[in-house]
Amino acid sequence: MKKLLASTCLVAGFLAVAGTANAACGDVTIASMNWQSAEVLAALDKFILTEGFGCNAEIIVGDTVPTITSMIEKGEPDVAPEGWVGLLPEVVNGGIGDGKLVAAADSLSDGGVQGWWIPKYVADAHPDIKTIDDALKHPELFPDPEDKSKGGVHNGPAGWGGTVVTGQFYKAYGGAAANFTLIDTGSAAGLDGSIAKAYERKEGWVGYYWAPTALLGKYDMVKLDHGVAFNEAEWKRCNTVADCADPKKNDWPKDKVQTLVTKGFSDRAGAEVMGYLGKRSWTNDTVNKLMAWMTDNQATGEDGAKHFLEENEPLWSQWVSPEVAENIKAAL
């Protein structure tokens, strides 16, 4: 009887340890940046770490530069799910090199994307239009709303880096000589509105945009190829400098978007939690569609996270063990 009791207690002990193993990460703070894709990813991490792994996860408000700087200098917050590391590469690389930051998965597997886009219905109807040069051969397909005798390249508002680059590409690719005007849309709303209006009327449109965005989840757009390889020296010399007079054709580099974790959290979280953060990655197309759903339904990041989990089990179940996946499904 004593042996049986001892064995029973031993088994119970093992079960107790197994039941609490995933809680090894304890308290964890997750930075939610002030844009939609980062908000929903932070909410997703909170749900999975809390419900799947038994962590005590909390979301705090952050932004790229102050959050990453604080992670290096103060060791908090613990996780930055969507770190646009290209905004401060030297700081991030220094933090990793000094052993204060740990790089986890690429949040966006295909990176942050910027460039010139056209509606998919135009691309389908004109399969020969694949590059910026191809589009500029057809001003009649992309009319300027104010002057139908010319084509129009829609640009973003003043103050955006993408607006500067588009202006320089307009010069580099010979937009004026191709009978195109460069259209100042005035604001983010003006840029979005120009796409929505063209799409709903099935009219031609070409211009600057980026991903991930809710708008590209709602309107199917195709990014034009730049026709040349990326030249970093030219990018820095002239493509990103508004008053540079002789920009050259160039590609638009993708932004590296990565999950960053403090070394302290990495050490205490355990292999299974860090395994999740090392696998959790999604594409622009996935995020675009999710954000479009959030926008249409006026949904919060928490709403979006639950919607994603309910609709995309084949994807997220690859990030975790079957046991953790069952925990998550039970919590939905």
C-alpha positions as CSV (number, residue, x, y, z in Angstrom):
1,M,0.0,0.0,0.0
2,K,2.8,2.4,0.9
3,K,4.5,1.5,-2.4
4,L,1.3,2.1,-4.3
5,L,0.8,5.5,-2.5
6,A,4.3,6.5,-3.3
7,S,3.9,5.6,-6.9
8,T,0.7,7.5,-7.1
9,C,2.3,10.5,-5.6
10,L,5.2,10.3,-8.0
11,V,2.9,10.2,-11.0
12,A,0.9,13.1,-9.6
13,G,4.1,15.0,-9.2
14,F,5.1,14.4,-12.8
15,L,1.7,15.5,-14.0
16,A,1.9,18.6,-11.9
17,V,5.3,19.4,-13.3
18,A,4.1,18.8,-16.9
19,G,1.0,20.9,-16.3
20,T,3.1,23.9,-15.1
21,A,6.1,23.5,-17.5
22,N,4.6,25.9,-20.0
23,A,4.1,28.5,-17.3
24,A,7.9,28.8,-16.9
25,C,7.8,32.1,-18.8
26,G,5.8,33.6,-16.0
27,D,5.0,37.3,-16.5
28,V,5.6,38.7,-20.0
29,T,5.1,42.2,-21.4
30,I,4.3,42.5,-25.1
31,A,4.7,45.8,-27.0
32,S,1.7,46.7,-29.1
33,M,2.8,49.4,-31.6
34,N,0.4,52.1,-32.8
35,W,-0.6,50.6,-36.1
36,Q,-3.0,47.9,-37.0
37,S,-0.8,45.0,-38.0
38,A,1.4,45.3,-34.9
39,E,-1.7,45.7,-32.7
40,V,-3.2,42.4,-33.9
41,L,0.1,40.5,-33.8
42,A,0.6,41.6,-30.2
43,A,-2.9,40.5,-29.3
44,L,-2.2,37.2,-31.0
45,D,0.9,36.6,-29.1
46,K,-0.8,37.5,-25.8
47,F,-3.6,35.0,-26.5
48,I,-1.3,32.2,-27.5
49,L,1.2,32.7,-24.7
50,T,-1.6,33.0,-22.1
51,E,-4.0,30.3,-23.3
52,G,-1.6,28.0,-25.0
53,F,1.4,28.2,-22.7
54,G,0.0,29.4,-19.4
55,C,2.1,32.6,-19.3
56,N,0.8,35.7,-17.6
57,A,1.0,38.0,-20.6
58,E,0.3,41.7,-20.6
59,I,0.2,44.2,-23.5
60,I,1.8,47.6,-23.2
61,V,1.7,50.5,-25.7
62,G,4.9,51.0,-27.6
63,D,6.5,52.4,-30.7
64,T,9.5,51.1,-32.7
65,V,12.4,53.4,-31.5
66,P,11.5,53.9,-27.8
67,T,10.4,50.2,-27.4
68,I,13.6,48.7,-28.9
69,T,15.8,51.2,-27.1
70,S,14.1,50.4,-23.8
71,M,14.5,46.6,-24.4
72,I,18.2,47.1,-24.8
73,E,18.8,49.6,-21.9
74,K,16.2,48.5,-19.4
75,G,15.4,44.9,-20.4
76,E,11.7,45.7,-20.9
77,P,9.2,45.1,-22.5
78,D,10.0,41.4,-23.0
79,V,8.7,41.1,-26.6
80,A,8.4,43.4,-29.6
81,P,6.3,41.2,-32.0
82,E,6.6,43.5,-35.0
83,G,9.9,45.3,-35.0
84,W,10.8,47.3,-38.1
85,V,14.5,46.8,-37.6
86,G,15.4,48.8,-40.7
87,L,14.5,52.0,-38.9
88,L,17.4,51.5,-36.5
89,P,19.6,48.7,-37.8
90,E,22.7,49.7,-35.9
91,V,20.9,49.8,-32.6
92,V,19.3,46.4,-33.1
93,N,22.5,44.8,-34.3
94,G,24.3,46.3,-31.4
95,G,21.7,45.0,-28.9
96,I,22.0,41.5,-30.4
97,G,25.8,41.7,-30.5
98,D,25.9,42.8,-26.8
99,G,23.7,39.9,-25.8
100,K,20.7,42.1,-24.7
101,L,18.4,41.2,-27.6
102,V,17.5,37.9,-29.2
103,A,16.2,37.9,-32.8
104,A,13.2,35.5,-33.2
105,A,11.0,34.9,-36.3
106,D,10.6,37.3,-39.2
107,S,7.1,38.7,-38.3
108,L,6.5,39.2,-42.0
109,S,8.0,36.4,-44.0
110,D,8.0,38.4,-47.2
111,G,9.1,41.7,-45.5
112,G,7.5,45.1,-45.5
113,V,6.8,46.0,-49.1
114,Q,6.7,49.4,-50.8
115,G,6.5,50.4,-54.4
116,W,4.2,51.2,-57.4
117,W,1.0,49.2,-57.8
118,I,-1.7,48.7,-60.3
119,P,-5.2,47.1,-59.9
120,K,-5.2,43.3,-60.6
121,Y,-8.0,43.7,-63.2
122,V,-5.6,46.0,-65.2
123,A,-2.8,43.5,-64.8
124,D,-5.0,40.6,-65.9
125,A,-6.3,42.6,-68.9
126,H,-2.8,43.7,-69.9
127,P,-0.4,40.8,-69.0
128,D,2.4,42.7,-70.8
129,I,2.5,45.3,-68.0
130,K,4.8,43.9,-65.4
131,T,7.3,46.7,-64.7
132,I,7.3,50.4,-64.1
133,D,8.6,51.0,-67.6
134,D,5.8,48.9,-69.1
135,A,3.2,50.9,-67.3
136,L,4.7,54.2,-68.4
137,K,4.2,53.1,-72.0
138,H,0.5,53.4,-71.5
139,P,-0.7,56.7,-70.2
140,E,-4.1,56.0,-71.7
141,L,-4.6,53.1,-69.2
142,F,-3.8,55.2,-66.2
143,P,-5.4,58.6,-66.8
144,D,-4.8,61.6,-64.6
145,P,-8.3,62.4,-63.1
146,E,-7.8,66.1,-63.8
147,D,-6.4,65.7,-67.4
148,K,-7.5,62.6,-69.3
149,S,-5.0,63.4,-72.1
150,K,-2.2,62.4,-69.7
151,G,-1.4,59.5,-67.4
152,G,-1.1,60.1,-63.7
153,V,1.2,58.6,-61.0
154,H,-0.4,58.9,-57.6
155,N,1.9,59.8,-54.8
156,G,1.6,60.0,-51.0
157,P,1.4,63.1,-48.9
158,A,4.4,65.4,-48.1
159,G,6.5,64.2,-45.3
160,W,6.5,60.5,-46.1
161,G,9.7,58.8,-47.1
162,G,7.8,56.8,-49.7
163,T,6.6,60.1,-51.3
164,V,10.2,61.3,-51.7
165,V,11.2,58.0,-53.3
166,T,8.2,58.0,-55.7
167,G,9.0,61.5,-56.8
168,Q,12.6,60.5,-57.5
169,F,11.5,57.3,-59.4
170,Y,9.1,59.5,-61.4
171,K,12.2,61.4,-62.6
172,A,14.4,58.3,-63.0
173,Y,11.9,56.4,-65.1
174,G,11.1,59.4,-67.3
175,G,7.5,59.9,-66.1
176,A,7.2,63.4,-67.6
177,A,8.6,62.4,-71.0
178,A,6.1,59.4,-71.0
179,N,3.2,62.0,-70.7
180,F,2.5,61.3,-67.0
181,T,1.9,63.8,-64.3
182,L,2.9,63.2,-60.6
183,I,-0.3,63.5,-58.6
184,D,-0.1,64.9,-55.0
185,T,-3.0,63.1,-53.2
186,G,-2.5,65.4,-50.3
187,S,-3.0,62.9,-47.4
188,A,-3.2,59.2,-46.5
189,A,-7.0,59.4,-46.9
190,G,-6.6,61.1,-50.3
191,L,-4.3,58.3,-51.4
192,D,-6.6,55.6,-50.2
193,G,-9.6,57.3,-51.7
194,S,-8.0,57.5,-55.1
195,I,-7.5,53.7,-55.1
196,A,-11.0,53.0,-53.8
197,K,-12.6,55.3,-56.4
198,A,-10.6,53.8,-59.3
199,Y,-11.3,50.2,-58.1
200,E,-15.0,50.7,-57.7
201,R,-15.2,52.2,-61.2
202,K,-12.8,49.6,-62.6
203,E,-10.6,52.4,-63.9
204,G,-6.8,52.4,-64.3
205,W,-4.6,53.5,-61.4
206,V,-0.9,53.5,-60.8
207,G,1.0,54.9,-57.9
208,Y,2.7,54.5,-54.5
209,Y,1.5,52.1,-51.8
210,W,2.8,49.7,-49.3
211,A,2.0,46.4,-47.4
212,P,0.8,45.2,-45.0
213,T,-2.3,47.4,-45.1
214,A,-6.0,46.8,-44.8
215,L,-6.6,48.5,-48.1
216,L,-4.6,45.9,-50.0
217,G,-6.6,43.3,-48.2
218,K,-9.8,44.9,-49.6
219,Y,-8.6,45.8,-53.1
220,D,-6.5,43.3,-55.0
221,M,-3.4,45.2,-56.3
222,V,-0.3,44.0,-58.1
223,K,3.1,45.5,-57.4
224,L,5.1,46.5,-60.5
225,D,8.6,45.2,-60.9
226,H,11.3,47.8,-61.0
227,G,13.2,46.1,-63.8
228,V,16.6,46.5,-62.2
229,A,18.5,45.1,-59.2
230,F,18.8,47.0,-55.9
231,N,21.7,49.4,-55.8
232,E,22.2,50.5,-52.2
233,A,24.7,53.3,-53.0
234,E,22.3,54.9,-55.5
235,W,19.4,54.5,-53.0
236,K,21.3,56.5,-50.4
237,R,22.9,59.0,-52.8
238,C,19.8,60.0,-54.7
239,N,16.7,57.9,-54.6
240,T,15.9,58.9,-51.1
241,V,17.0,62.6,-51.4
242,A,14.3,64.9,-52.6
243,D,16.5,67.5,-54.2
244,C,18.9,65.1,-56.0
245,A,18.7,66.0,-59.6
246,D,19.9,62.8,-61.3
247,P,18.2,59.7,-59.7
248,K,18.8,56.4,-61.4
249,K,16.3,53.5,-61.8
250,N,16.5,51.3,-58.8
251,D,14.6,48.6,-56.9
252,W,12.8,49.4,-53.7
253,P,14.3,47.3,-50.8
254,K,12.0,45.3,-48.6
255,D,11.9,46.3,-44.9
256,K,13.0,43.6,-42.5
257,V,10.2,43.1,-39.9
258,Q,11.3,40.9,-37.0
259,T,10.2,39.7,-33.6
260,L,12.7,40.8,-31.0
261,V,12.9,39.4,-27.4
262,T,15.0,40.5,-24.5
263,K,17.8,38.2,-23.4
264,G,16.3,37.9,-19.9
265,F,12.9,36.7,-21.2
266,S,14.6,34.3,-23.7
267,D,16.5,32.7,-20.8
268,R,13.5,32.2,-18.6
269,A,10.8,31.5,-21.2
270,G,11.9,28.0,-22.0
271,A,12.6,26.2,-25.3
272,E,8.9,25.6,-26.2
273,V,7.9,29.3,-25.9
274,M,11.0,30.5,-27.7
275,G,10.3,27.8,-30.3
276,Y,6.9,29.4,-30.9
277,L,8.3,32.9,-31.2
278,G,10.9,31.5,-33.6
279,K,8.3,30.0,-35.9
280,R,5.4,32.5,-35.7
281,S,5.5,34.3,-39.1
282,W,2.9,35.3,-41.6
283,T,2.7,36.8,-45.1
284,N,1.6,40.3,-46.2
285,D,-1.4,38.7,-48.0
286,T,-2.5,37.0,-44.7
287,V,-2.2,40.2,-42.7
288,N,-3.8,42.4,-45.4
289,K,-6.9,40.2,-45.4
290,L,-7.0,40.1,-41.6
291,M,-6.7,43.9,-41.4
292,A,-9.4,44.4,-44.0
293,W,-11.7,42.2,-41.9
294,M,-10.8,44.2,-38.8
295,T,-11.5,47.5,-40.6
296,D,-14.8,46.4,-42.0
297,N,-15.9,45.1,-38.6
298,Q,-14.4,47.9,-36.5
299,A,-12.6,45.2,-34.7
300,T,-9.9,45.5,-32.0
301,G,-6.6,43.7,-32.1
302,E,-8.1,41.1,-29.7
303,D,-11.0,40.6,-32.0
304,G,-8.7,40.2,-34.9
305,A,-6.5,37.7,-33.1
306,K,-9.4,35.5,-32.3
307,H,-10.8,35.7,-35.9
308,F,-7.4,34.7,-37.2
309,L,-7.1,31.7,-34.9
310,E,-10.7,30.6,-35.8
311,E,-10.1,30.9,-39.5
312,N,-6.5,29.8,-39.9
313,E,-5.8,26.7,-37.8
314,P,-3.7,25.0,-40.5
315,L,-1.3,27.9,-40.4
316,W,-0.9,28.7,-36.7
317,S,-1.0,25.0,-35.6
318,Q,2.4,24.7,-37.3
319,W,3.8,27.1,-34.8
320,V,3.0,25.1,-31.6
321,S,2.9,21.6,-30.3
322,P,-0.4,19.6,-30.6
323,E,-0.9,20.0,-26.8
324,V,-0.6,23.7,-27.0
325,A,-2.9,23.8,-30.0
326,E,-5.6,22.0,-28.1
327,N,-5.3,24.6,-25.3
328,I,-5.7,27.4,-27.7
329,K,-8.7,25.8,-29.4
330,A,-10.4,25.2,-26.1
331,A,-10.0,28.8,-25.2
332,L,-11.6,30.2,-28.3
